[in-house]
């Protein structure tokens, strides 16, 4: 699953297709197509919702989630037929199997926030239910990781913007987080482990040794 919400995207890190049943991850080979497809898909779904999608088979699904005064309604739209797309766009992704849109309406008190996200999937995503499940898994993992990085490393307060500094710091934080998690014998939380490593040389050196051990290094690099 490749998702875009006008703000961020998550291409497949390995550059290939995830072969897990029901979940398709497809990466685009063309940089030009990667930059333009969210705008094209946005226009496609906007026009389709207003004038109809013609003979295309459109699958829809809606779910409502309530939690601590927050009501979030998610409307999923999945179109398995991609014949409407330009040929260069269809060729840009391997085994492209469909396109989807997620409309998320979040209500907190009198405030209503609406967000649209667009996604493409491989032929493994056959129905809107599979699309919804893959989307929930994708954003659940992303939101969970982001929350942990913010709590442990105050990621949202990082002001590194110049050059590749933001990306470099992101990789370092994820490497450090994976290293802290490898200390399974510790009863301290991840944030306390980070502070403890900063103040105690022995503990810091033990983490470094753990990070660069043969098996741990492989697991850590996979998690980054």
C-alpha positions in Angstrom: 0.0 0.0 0.0 1.4 3.4 -1.0 -0.5 6.2 0.8 -0.5 10.0 0.3 -2.3 12.6 2.4 -1.0 15.7 0.7 1.6 16.0 3.4 3.6 12.8 3.5 4.1 9.5 1.7 5.4 6.1 2.5 7.0 4.4 -0.5 8.1 0.8 -0.2 11.5 0.8 1.4 12.7 -2.3 -0.4 11.6 -1.1 -3.8 9.5 -4.2 -4.5 6.2 -5.7 -3.7 5.1 -7.0 -0.3 3.9 -10.5 -0.8 1.8 -10.8 2.4 -1.7 -12.1 1.6 -4.1 -9.3 1.0 -1.7 -6.4 1.4 -0.1 -4.9 -1.7 2.8 -2.5 -1.5 3.9 -1.0 -4.8 6.6 1.5 -5.4 6.8 3.8 -8.3 9.9 3.9 -10.6 9.2 7.3 -12.1 10.0 10.4 -10.0 7.8 12.5 -12.2 4.8 10.2 -11.7 5.5 10.0 -7.9 5.2 13.8 -7.8 2.0 14.1 -9.9 -0.1 11.1 -9.0 -1.6 12.4 -5.8 -2.9 15.5 -7.6 -4.3 13.4 -10.5 -6.0 11.0 -8.1 -7.4 13.8 -6.1 -9.0 15.3 -9.2 -10.2 11.9 -10.3 -12.0 11.2 -7.1 -13.4 14.7 -6.8 -14.9 14.6 -10.3 -16.2 11.1 -9.8 -17.9 11.9 -6.5 -19.6 14.9 -8.2 -20.5 13.4 -11.6 -20.2 9.7 -11.1 -17.6 7.2 -12.1 -19.3 5.9 -15.2 -19.1 2.1 -15.7 -16.3 1.7 -13.2 -17.1 -0.7 -10.3 -16.8 1.5 -7.2 -16.7 -0.2 -3.7 -17.4 1.8 -0.6 -17.2 1.2 3.1 -17.8 3.4 6.1 -16.8 3.0 9.8 -17.2 5.3 12.8 -14.9 5.3 15.8 -15.7 7.0 19.1 -13.1 7.6 21.8 -12.9 10.2 24.6 -15.1 12.8 23.1 -13.7 12.3 19.6 -15.8 11.0 16.8 -14.0 9.9 13.6 -15.8 8.8 10.5 -13.7 7.1 7.8 -15.2 6.6 4.3 -13.2 4.2 2.1 -13.6 4.1 -1.7 -11.8 1.4 -3.7 -11.7 1.1 -7.5 -10.1 -2.1 -8.8 -10.3 -1.2 -12.5 -7.3 1.1 -13.5 -8.1 1.2 -17.2 -9.0 4.9 -16.9 -5.4 5.8 -16.0 -2.8 6.9 -18.5 -0.6 4.1 -19.8 2.6 5.7 -18.4 1.1 5.8 -15.0 0.0 2.2 -15.1 3.5 1.2 -16.2 5.1 3.2 -13.4 4.0 0.7 -10.8 4.5 -3.0 -10.9 1.3 -5.1 -10.7 -0.9 -2.1 -10.0 -4.2 -3.5 -8.8 -6.4 -0.6 -7.8 -6.7 2.9 -6.4 -8.4 4.1 -3.3 -9.4 7.2 -1.3 -10.0 7.6 2.5 -12.1 10.5 3.7 -11.5 11.0 7.4 -13.9 13.3 9.3 -12.8 14.0 12.8 -15.2 15.8 15.3 -13.9 17.1 18.6 -16.5 19.2 20.3 -17.5 21.9 17.8 -14.4 21.4 15.7 -14.6 19.3 12.5 -11.5 18.4 10.5 -11.7 16.6 7.2 -8.7 15.0 5.5 -8.4 13.0 2.3 -5.8 10.3 1.7 -5.1 8.5 -1.5 -3.6 5.1 -2.0 -2.6 2.5 -4.6 -2.4 -1.2 -4.1 -1.3 -4.3 -5.9 -3.5 -7.0 -7.3 -3.6 -8.6 -3.8 -6.1 -6.0 -2.6 -9.3 -7.2 -4.2 -12.1 -5.6 -2.1 -12.8 -2.4 -0.2 -12.7 -4.4 3.0 -9.2 -5.5 2.3 -8.3 -1.9 1.4 -9.7 -0.6 4.7 -7.8 -3.3 6.7 -4.5 -2.6 4.9 -5.0 1.1 5.5 -5.7 0.7 9.2 -2.6 -1.4 9.6 -0.5 1.0 7.7 -1.5 4.1 9.6 -1.7 2.2 12.9 2.0 1.3 12.6 2.9 4.8 11.5 1.0 6.6 14.3 2.4 4.2 16.9 5.9 4.7 15.8 5.5 8.4 15.6 4.0 8.6 19.1 6.8 6.5 20.6 9.5 8.7 18.9 7.9 11.8 20.1 7.6 10.6 23.7 11.1 9.1 23.9 13.0 11.6 21.7 10.7 14.6 21.5 10.7 14.2 17.7 8.0 16.9 17.1 10.3 19.5 18.7 13.2 18.8 16.4 13.9 21.8 14.3 16.5 20.2 12.0 15.5 21.4 8.5 18.7 22.1 6.5 19.8 19.8 3.7 19.3 16.1 4.7 19.5 16.8 8.4 15.9 15.9 9.1 16.2 12.6 7.4 19.5 11.8 9.1 18.2 12.6 12.5 15.1 10.4 11.8 17.3 7.4 10.9 19.4 7.9 14.1 16.3 8.1 16.3 14.9 4.9 14.9 18.3 3.2 15.3 18.5 4.4 18.9 14.9 3.3 19.6 15.6 -0.2 18.2 18.7 -0.4 20.3 16.8 0.6 23.5 14.2 -2.0 22.8 16.8 -4.7 22.6 17.5 -4.3 26.3 14.8 -6.7 27.2 16.1 -7.3 30.8 15.6 -3.7 31.8 12.5 -2.8 33.8 12.8 0.9 32.8 10.6 2.5 30.2 12.1 3.5 26.9 12.4 7.2 27.9 14.1 6.4 31.2 16.5 4.1 29.3 17.5 6.9 27.0 18.1 9.3 29.9 20.0 6.5 31.8 22.2 5.9 28.8 23.0 9.6 28.6 24.1 9.8 32.2 25.7 6.4 32.8 28.7 5.4 30.7 28.5 1.7 31.6 24.9 1.4 30.5 25.6 3.3 27.3 28.5 1.0 26.4 26.4 -2.0 27.1 23.8 -0.7 24.6 26.4 0.0 22.0 27.8 -3.6 22.4 24.2 -4.9 22.1 23.5 -2.8 19.0 26.6 -4.1 17.2 26.4 -7.7 18.2 25.9 -10.1 15.2 22.2 -10.9 15.6 21.1 -7.6 17.1 22.7 -5.5 14.3 20.7 -7.3 11.7 17.4 -6.9 13.5 18.1 -3.2 14.2 18.9 -2.4 10.6 15.8 -4.1 9.4 13.7 -2.0 11.8 15.2 1.2 10.6 
